Amino acid sequence: MTGSHVVHALTPGFCEAASVYLLERWRVEENAHVCADPPRIEARRIALRVGPDAFEDWEGVLPVGEVIVFPRETPHARALATGQAQVLDAVDPHSSERLIASGDGYGDDDARLGDLLRVASYLVVPLRLRDVAIGFVTCTRGASRGPFTPADVAAVAALAARAAVALDNGRRYERERRTALAIRNSLPPGTAQEFGGCRTAHGCLPAGQGNLVGGDWFDVLKRPGDRVSLIVGDAMGHGPESAVAMIQLRTAVRTLAGLDIPAADLIGRLDTLAGDSPGVSLATCIYAEWDARLRTCTLVGAGHPPPLLRGPDGRTAPVTLTGAGLPLGLGTGGYQETVLSVPDPALLVLYSDGLVESRDADIDQEITRLARTLDAAAAVESVDGDGHDALPSLCRRLLHDPSGAAGADDRTLLLAELTPAGC
């Protein structure tokens, strides 16, 4: 139930006008407790309905989203401080003055405001959540109706109690959504990045409806000497726990990369850190270090699907790693480097298992399918693409390929165009 649902439930059947306000302190998740005699309160109007009209008809005069200061002498402040509904036989002076001032310059709205102020009964009911006031509902009745009775007050209070729970749930959802967006936005910006001898495109497609972030992560790091580090990883599981583990691992990789140690040592230390970090269970990753000057690409795997490489012949194939390595967090170490010679421009593909794991097919078959899909999509892009934007477009095609693995895991893809020095 939203504020809009509340005012539509009340008007026009129960009263001529209704509005819902939320304390600004509660809305932004500060301490919402109100003292016994607050000097003033700040509340935001989140819903309004006057008779059968939609709130848009009043938006110019009484805008939804407006923050209003209510002094201690107003019934609104008293309702919040005491937790008791306030019933008056007219709109309080503070509200009357504010409404008249808001109508100045709106012409015909002055007459409508006059009708709104000529009420025979005015009701303010606090919105309470676990004995804490978080806002209030206001209702007005004209002379053609009787004043609000104790039964009327009890009915609005019951509606307000249900609305408070629903509004709190909405606030919790919005907080989780903001957290997920902050995590997602911490990943490399945009869809493409360029370094010396390396151009990348990337994308994530979280599993499940409405999810914004999961345990997958990727990163692209510029290194000394025209080198570039690339990584795709997967913290096993779903939900906030896997997202937190993902942040820890990604931060650790960035720290270790700054030490400029060999690739195998970097993953070995990451394995140790994963085992010692609370909240991190098992994770997999594939790490690549591209050196355009030496024309080499060094790969280290930790229980992750092998990367794909598309050479100048236009055919994509999985890279055979010297050692697949065990997942991070086991503390076993023993990771091995696979060093590829890349004398000509090539496309390196790092991906999460969500692109190749399926309940209906062997993973090796799915990896081969992904390679063939890449070749077909690259051929289309070479004809239909527009040059510079071909790599991000290719990334999107692969992420959203309908023939892909029908699993329930996140999909993450990192494409890197490797261009050796002098080419």
C-alpha positions, -999 to 999 in steps of 0.1 A, spaced: 0 0 0 14 34 -10 3 69 0 -16 71 -32 -36 40 -22 -45 56 11 -59 88 -3 -78 69 -30 -93 47 -3 -105 78 17 -118 101 -10 -144 109 -21 -163 82 -2 -151 89 33 -140 126 31 -137 154 6 -99 156 7 -70 135 21 -33 137 21 -4 117 34 28 131 49 60 113 59 86 127 84 116 138 64 139 124 91 123 90 88 123 91 50 160 97 48 166 71 76 177 94 104 163 91 140 126 95 136 117 98 173 98 130 182 102 145 216 71 154 237 72 190 226 90 194 193 97 230 182 88 220 147 86 190 124 95 186 87 72 164 67 70 156 30 37 154 12 37 121 -7 1 118 -17 -30 141 -22 -65 137 -34 -93 162 -34 -127 148 -42 -127 127 -74 -98 148 -89 -64 133 -94 -35 150 -76 -22 164 -109 -51 189 -108 -36 204 -76 0 199 -85 7 236 -90 -7 247 -57 -1 216 -35 27 197 -51 34 161 -41 70 159 -28 68 193 -11 85 195 23 66 215 49 76 228 83 49 223 110 54 243 142 47 228 176 13 245 179 -1 227 149 -23 196 153 1 177 130 30 182 155 7 173 184 -5 142 167 31 130 162 42 139 197 12 124 216 4 95 192 -32 106 193 -55 116 165 -65 153 164 -101 163 155 -109 199 148 -139 218 135 -118 238 110 -84 237 93 -58 250 117 -46 286 113 -11 276 102 -24 254 74 -49 280 63 -23 307 60 0 284 41 -27 272 17 -38 308 10 -2 318 4 4 289 -19 -26 299 -41 -15 334 -47 -10 340 -84 -29 309 -95 -62 326 -105 -91 302 -105 -73 280 -80 -81 307 -53 -118 297 -55 -110 260 -52 -87 267 -22 -115 286 -6 -137 256 -9 -110 234 5 -106 256 36 -144 258 43 -145 225 62 -167 214 91 -143 188 104 -105 183 101 -88 151 111 -51 144 116 -41 107 123 -5 98 131 12 71 110 30 49 136 54 21 131 65 0 162 54 29 185 74 54 165 56 82 146 67 84 110 41 107 95 4 115 94 -28 114 74 -51 144 71 -88 143 61 -113 170 57 -151 170 55 -175 198 44 -207 210 60 -227 185 40 -213 157 60 -212 151 97 -180 156 117 -156 128 122 -168 104 149 -147 81 171 -155 52 148 -143 73 118 -110 80 137 -106 43 145 -111 34 108 -85 59 96 -61 47 123 -65 11 112 -58 21 76 -28 42 87 -13 13 106 -15 -9 75 0 19 54 29 24 78 40 -12 74 37 -10 36 56 23 35 83 8 57 86 -22 34 89 2 4 116 22 22 135 -10 29 133 -21 -7 145 13 -19 174 11 5 184 -24 -8 180 -11 -43 203 19 -36 228 -4 -21 227 -27 -51 231 2 -75 261 15 -55 277 -19 -58 270 -22 -95 282 14 -101 315 5 -84 324 -17 -113 343 -2 -143 322 26 -158 307 26 -192 307 -2 -217 341 2 -232 376 12 -221 408 18 -240 444 13 -229 476 11 -249 473 -21 -270 440 -31 -253 404 -21 -258 377 -37 -237 339 -40 -235 320 -56 -207 285 -63 -194 267 -80 -165 233 -97 -166 222 -106 -130 201 -137 -127 165 -135 -116 138 -108 -121 145 -74 -106 180 -83 -94 206 -55 -98 238 -72 -87 250 -107 -78 283 -124 -70 299 -119 -104 326 -93 -108 351 -81 -134 378 -55 -135 403 -39 -159 435 -24 -144 462 -4 -161 496 -16 -151 532 -2 -155 549 -8 -188 518 -8 -211 504 -38 -193 468 -44 -186 453 -68 -160 418 -83 -166 398 -105 -144 363 -121 -142 353 -138 -110 323 -154 -94 316 -154 -56 294 -184 -53 258 -179 -42 232 -152 -46 220 -122 -26 237 -96 -5 262 -121 10 277 -130 -24 277 -93 -33 297 -84 -2 321 -113 -10 325 -99 -45 334 -65 -32 360 -80 -9 376 -100 -36 376 -73 -62 392 -49 -37 419 -75 -28 428 -79 -65 432 -42 -70 455 -41 -39 475 -71 -50 479 -58 -86 494 -27 -71 523 -48 -57 533 -58 -92 539 -94 -84 537 -124 -108 503 -134 -119 504 -169 -102 516 -153 -69 487 -127 -71 461 -155 -74 478 -175 -47 476 -145 -23 440 -139 -33 433 -176 -24 447 -170 11 428 -138 16 396 -154 5 401 -182 31 407 -157 58 379 -133 49 346 -136 68 316 -139 45 337 -153 16 330 -189 10 342 -202 -24 349 -182 -55 363 -188 -89 381 -164 -113 402 -162 -144 430 -136 -144 448 -123 -175 478 -100 -178 484 -85 -213 518 -71 -222 516 -53 -256 554 -48 -257 562 -84 -252 532 -96 -271 523 -121 -244 491 -128 -225 496 -145 -191 466 -164 -178 459 -180 -144 427 -199 -136 411 -206 -102 384 -232 -109 369 -210 -136 358 -218 -172 387 -213 -196 390 -181 -216 383 -180 -254 407 -166 -279 398 -154 -314 428 -151 -337 433 -135 -371 419 -165 -388 384 -156 -374 379 -188 -354 373 -188 -317 386 -216 -294 390 -222 -257 425 -217 -243 440 -248 -228 454 -238 -195 485 -253 -179 464 -258 -148 428 -251 -142 435 -244 -105 411 -249 -76 385 -223 -64 396 -195 -42 392 -199 -4 405 -235 -1 440 -223 7 456 -249 -15 477 -225 -37 497 -241 -65 484 -219 -92 501 -220 -126 506 -195 -153 498 -201 -190 517 -177 -212 503 -172 -247 523 -156 -275 500 -131 -293 520 -118 -324 489 -106 -342 457 -88 -330 433 -111 -312 402 -111 -291 403 -124 -256 370 -135 -240 366 -138 -202 332 -149 -189 314 -163 -159 299 -197 -158 264 -183 -162 271 -181 -199 280 -218 -203 264 -238 -174 232 -256 -183 212 -284 -168 206 -298 -202 241 -299 -217 277 -306 -209 298 -275 -200 324 -283 -227 296 -284 -253 283 -251 -240 318 -235 -242 321 -247 -278 286 -233 -285 297 -199 -270 328 -199 -293 306 -206 -323 281 -179 -313 309 -154 -310 322 -162 -345 287 -158 -359 280 -126 -340 315 -112 -350 307 -119 -386 274 -100 -384 291 -71 -366 318 -69 -393 290 -63 -419 264 -43 -398 287 -27 -372 299 8 -372 336 3 -365 344 18 -331 311 6 -315 314 -29 -328 330 -44 -296 302 -32 -271 276 -43 -296 292 -77 -298 293 -79 -260 256 -72 -258 248 -98 -285 266 -125 -265 251 -115 -232 215 -116 -245 219 -145 -269 186 -165 -266 203 -197 -275 226 -194 -245 228 -216 -215 194 -217 -197 208 -216 -162 199 -195 -132 232 -179 -126 245 -144 -133 261 -137 -167 292 -116 -169 313 -110 -200 346 -92 -206 359 -88 -242 394 -75 -248 409 -66 -282 446 -73 -278 468 -53 -302 506 -61 -300 530 -32 -301 539 -23 -337 507 -38 -352 
